[in-house]
């Protein structure tokens, strides 16, 4: 049911144990929230106790006491002004005030993004479901991974994804979880302004595999900027300096692959590279 496409030593820990244990001991999901903003729960209640759930815009427009069309704004406060006629006692029915848990919205993503079942119903399973893989942080085993699984199991009877790539958390340099309360968070935009965007990206992959906890240390980032990006910049500047003096157009330097010295030295062909890419993606 749940397989992780990631480093083998982490597979059992996250997939079978962390997520599996959560599913074995899961409680009922209270999907309603007493908030104003959110997806209004489409249930209308009569004072006699009768409840009715509306399943589409067309059904709401048909059953509404007010003169509305299918393009009505479905969020509050507009939808709360719509009333139905109770089929039991004939009195007006009012929508219940609760909205959906936002995790329900997230879990409905595979269906909502295709407007299923109102659109793409015929080709939904063949072209869009289930997903080949999803990717999120390890904390989503009790969040998005579960909400996706719960809703999909209810609607389709199976998992909405074939593989899950889980990345672990970014910690501070002492290995502690970052928290605003503790004051050990890092402002990424400040780092971008100081070092550029490429350096932090490269550092995060250099410091630790994505599936392992990453201890973020700005001193390590500075080292990456100096040793790697500094060298890369110097090589480019050296090339640009002399190529500009000679009015060299790099686009004109089309050397056939077979005549490139690094190709014969490495004994690597484009077909081999392409095959390795396909193998990795599969």
C-alpha positions as CSV (number, residue, x, y, z in Angstrom):
1,X,0.0,0.0,0.0
2,X,2.8,2.4,0.9
3,X,6.2,2.1,-0.7
4,X,9.0,4.7,-0.4
5,X,11.3,5.4,-3.4
6,X,14.2,6.6,-1.4
7,X,17.3,5.4,0.4
8,X,16.8,1.8,1.4
9,X,17.8,2.1,5.1
10,X,15.0,4.7,5.6
11,X,12.3,2.8,3.8
12,X,11.0,0.6,6.6
13,X,11.4,3.3,9.2
14,X,9.1,5.8,7.4
15,X,6.8,3.6,5.2
16,X,6.2,0.5,7.2
17,X,6.8,1.7,10.7
18,X,6.1,5.5,11.0
19,X,3.2,5.6,8.5
20,X,2.1,2.0,9.0
21,X,1.8,2.4,12.8
22,X,-0.2,5.6,12.3
23,X,-2.7,3.8,10.1
24,X,-3.0,0.9,12.5
25,X,-3.9,3.2,15.4
26,X,-5.7,6.0,13.5
27,X,-8.8,7.6,15.1
28,X,-11.9,9.0,13.4
29,X,-11.1,12.2,11.5
30,X,-13.2,15.2,12.6
31,X,-13.2,17.1,9.3
32,X,-15.2,20.1,10.5
33,X,-13.8,23.3,11.9
34,X,-15.4,26.3,13.7
35,X,-13.8,29.0,11.6
36,X,-15.0,31.6,9.1
37,X,-12.5,31.1,6.3
38,X,-12.4,27.7,4.6
39,X,-14.4,25.4,2.4
40,X,-18.0,25.5,3.6
41,X,-19.4,22.1,4.5
42,X,-22.3,21.6,2.0
43,X,-24.8,20.3,4.6
44,X,-28.1,22.1,5.3
45,X,-30.0,21.5,8.5
46,X,-33.7,22.0,9.3
47,X,-35.0,22.8,12.7
48,X,-36.9,19.5,12.6
49,X,-33.5,17.7,12.5
50,X,-33.4,16.7,8.9
51,X,-30.0,17.0,7.1
52,X,-29.3,17.2,3.4
53,X,-25.9,17.2,1.7
54,X,-25.6,19.0,-1.7
55,X,-23.3,17.4,-4.2
56,X,-22.9,19.9,-7.0
57,X,-23.6,23.5,-8.1
58,X,-26.4,22.3,-10.3
59,X,-28.1,20.6,-7.4
60,X,-27.8,23.7,-5.2
61,X,-29.2,26.0,-7.8
62,X,-32.1,23.6,-8.3
63,X,-33.0,23.2,-4.7
64,X,-32.3,26.7,-3.5
65,X,-35.3,28.9,-2.4
66,X,-33.5,31.9,-3.7
67,X,-33.0,32.7,-7.4
68,X,-29.4,31.7,-7.9
69,X,-27.3,30.4,-10.8
70,X,-24.6,27.7,-10.9
71,X,-21.8,30.4,-10.8
72,X,-22.7,31.4,-7.3
73,X,-19.7,32.2,-5.0
74,X,-19.6,29.1,-2.7
75,X,-17.6,30.7,0.1
76,X,-18.9,32.5,3.1
77,X,-20.8,34.7,3.6
78,X,-22.5,34.2,0.2
79,X,-23.4,30.5,0.5
80,X,-24.8,31.1,3.9
81,X,-27.6,33.2,2.3
82,X,-28.9,30.2,0.4
83,X,-31.7,28.2,1.9
84,X,-33.4,24.9,0.9
85,X,-36.9,23.7,1.5
86,X,-37.0,20.8,4.0
87,X,-38.5,17.7,2.2
88,X,-39.8,16.4,5.6
89,X,-41.6,19.4,7.2
90,X,-41.4,22.1,4.4
91,X,-39.6,24.6,6.5
92,X,-36.4,26.5,5.4
93,X,-33.1,24.7,5.8
94,X,-29.9,26.6,6.7
95,X,-26.3,25.6,6.0
96,X,-24.4,24.4,9.1
97,X,-21.8,27.0,10.1
98,X,-18.7,24.8,10.1
99,X,-16.1,24.7,7.3
100,X,-13.8,21.8,6.2
101,X,-10.5,21.0,7.9
102,X,-7.9,22.5,5.5
103,X,-6.2,19.1,5.4
104,X,-9.4,17.8,3.7
105,X,-8.8,20.3,1.0
106,X,-5.2,19.1,0.6
107,X,-6.2,15.4,0.6
108,X,-8.8,16.0,-2.1
109,X,-6.0,17.4,-4.4
110,X,-5.9,14.4,-6.9
111,X,-9.6,14.9,-7.6
112,X,-10.0,18.6,-7.1
113,X,-7.3,19.5,-9.6
114,X,-9.1,17.7,-12.4
115,X,-12.6,18.7,-11.2
116,X,-13.4,15.0,-10.9
117,X,-16.1,13.6,-11.3
118,X,-17.6,16.5,-13.2
119,X,-14.7,16.5,-15.7
120,X,-12.2,14.0,-16.9
121,X,-14.2,11.1,-15.5
122,X,-13.7,8.8,-18.5
123,X,-9.9,9.2,-18.6
124,X,-9.2,10.0,-14.9
125,X,-7.8,6.5,-13.9
126,X,-5.9,6.1,-17.1
127,X,-4.2,9.5,-17.3
128,X,-4.2,11.1,-13.9
129,X,-4.6,8.5,-11.1
130,X,-2.8,7.4,-9.1
131,X,0.3,9.6,-9.1
132,X,3.6,8.1,-9.9
133,X,5.1,9.8,-6.9
134,X,4.7,12.6,-4.4
135,X,7.3,14.4,-2.3
136,X,7.1,16.1,1.1
137,X,8.7,16.3,4.5
138,X,8.7,13.5,7.0
139,X,6.2,15.4,9.2
140,X,3.5,14.8,6.6
141,X,3.1,11.2,7.4
142,X,0.4,12.3,9.8
143,X,-0.7,15.2,7.5
144,X,-0.8,15.3,3.8
145,X,0.2,11.6,3.2
146,X,-2.6,10.5,5.5
147,X,-5.3,12.9,4.2
148,X,-4.5,11.8,0.6
149,X,-4.7,8.2,1.6
150,X,-7.9,8.5,3.6
151,X,-10.0,10.4,1.0
152,X,-8.7,8.3,-1.9
153,X,-9.4,5.0,-0.1
154,X,-13.0,6.3,0.6
155,X,-13.6,7.3,-3.0
156,X,-11.5,4.9,-5.0
157,X,-10.6,2.1,-2.6
158,X,-6.8,2.4,-3.2
159,X,-3.8,4.6,-2.7
160,X,-3.5,7.9,-4.6
161,X,0.2,7.5,-5.1
162,X,2.6,4.7,-6.2
163,X,5.8,6.1,-4.5
164,X,6.6,8.7,-1.8
165,X,9.9,10.5,-1.7
166,X,10.3,11.8,1.9
167,X,12.8,14.5,2.8
168,X,13.8,15.0,6.4
169,X,13.9,18.3,8.3
170,X,16.5,21.1,8.3
171,X,17.9,21.5,11.8
172,X,20.1,24.2,13.2
173,X,23.9,23.6,13.4
174,X,23.6,21.9,16.8
175,X,21.0,19.4,15.5
176,X,18.0,21.0,17.1
177,X,14.7,21.6,15.3
178,X,14.3,25.2,14.2
179,X,11.7,27.2,16.0
180,X,10.8,30.8,16.2
181,X,10.2,30.5,19.9
182,X,13.8,29.2,20.4
183,X,15.2,31.8,18.0
184,X,17.3,29.4,15.9
185,X,15.5,29.9,12.6
186,X,17.2,31.1,9.4
187,X,15.7,33.7,7.0
188,X,16.2,32.2,3.5
189,X,15.7,35.5,1.8
190,X,18.5,37.1,3.8
191,X,20.7,34.2,2.6
192,X,19.6,34.8,-1.0
193,X,20.5,38.5,-0.8
194,X,23.9,37.7,0.8
195,X,25.0,34.6,-1.2
196,X,22.6,34.3,-4.1
197,X,20.0,31.5,-4.5
198,X,22.2,28.8,-6.0
199,X,24.6,28.6,-3.1
200,X,22.0,27.6,-0.5
201,X,20.5,25.1,-2.8
202,X,23.8,23.5,-3.5
203,X,24.8,23.5,0.1
204,X,21.6,21.7,1.3
205,X,22.3,18.8,-1.1
206,X,26.0,18.9,-0.4
207,X,25.6,18.8,3.4
208,X,23.3,15.8,3.7
209,X,21.1,13.6,1.5
210,X,17.6,14.9,1.2
211,X,16.2,11.9,3.2
212,X,18.4,12.6,6.2
213,X,18.2,15.4,8.7
214,X,20.3,18.4,7.6
215,X,22.2,20.5,10.1
216,X,22.3,24.0,8.6
217,X,25.5,25.9,9.4
218,X,26.2,29.2,7.7
219,X,29.9,28.6,8.0
220,X,29.4,25.6,5.8
221,X,27.6,27.7,3.3
222,X,30.4,30.2,3.3
223,X,32.9,27.4,2.6
224,X,30.8,26.2,-0.4
225,X,30.6,29.7,-1.7
226,X,34.4,30.1,-1.4
227,X,35.6,26.7,-2.6
228,X,33.0,25.8,-5.2
229,X,31.2,28.9,-6.5
230,X,34.3,31.0,-6.1
231,X,36.3,28.6,-8.3
232,X,33.5,28.4,-10.8
233,X,33.3,32.2,-10.9
234,X,37.0,32.5,-11.4
235,X,37.1,30.0,-14.3
236,X,34.3,31.9,-16.0
237,X,35.9,35.3,-15.4
238,X,39.2,33.9,-16.9
239,X,37.4,32.7,-20.0
240,X,35.3,35.8,-20.4
241,X,38.4,38.1,-20.0
242,X,40.3,36.5,-22.9
243,X,37.4,35.6,-25.1
244,X,36.2,39.2,-25.0
245,X,39.7,40.4,-26.0
246,X,39.6,38.1,-29.0
247,X,36.0,38.8,-29.9
248,X,35.3,35.1,-29.5
249,X,31.7,33.9,-30.0
250,X,31.3,30.7,-27.9
251,X,28.3,29.6,-30.1
252,X,30.8,29.2,-33.0
253,X,32.8,26.6,-31.0
254,X,30.8,23.5,-32.2
255,X,33.2,20.6,-31.7
256,X,31.8,17.2,-32.8
257,X,31.4,14.9,-29.8
258,X,33.7,12.3,-31.1
259,X,36.5,14.9,-31.3
260,X,36.1,16.2,-27.8
261,X,39.1,15.0,-25.7
262,X,37.1,14.4,-22.6
263,X,34.8,12.0,-24.5
264,X,37.6,9.7,-25.4
265,X,39.2,9.9,-22.0
266,X,36.0,9.1,-20.1
267,X,34.8,6.6,-22.7
268,X,31.2,7.7,-22.2
269,X,28.8,7.9,-25.1
270,X,25.6,10.0,-25.3
271,X,23.6,6.7,-25.5
272,X,25.2,5.6,-22.2
273,X,24.2,8.9,-20.5
274,X,20.7,8.7,-21.8
275,X,20.3,5.1,-20.7
276,X,21.5,6.0,-17.2
277,X,19.0,8.9,-17.0
278,X,16.1,6.6,-18.0
279,X,17.2,3.9,-15.5
280,X,17.4,6.5,-12.7
281,X,14.0,8.0,-13.5
282,X,12.4,4.5,-13.6
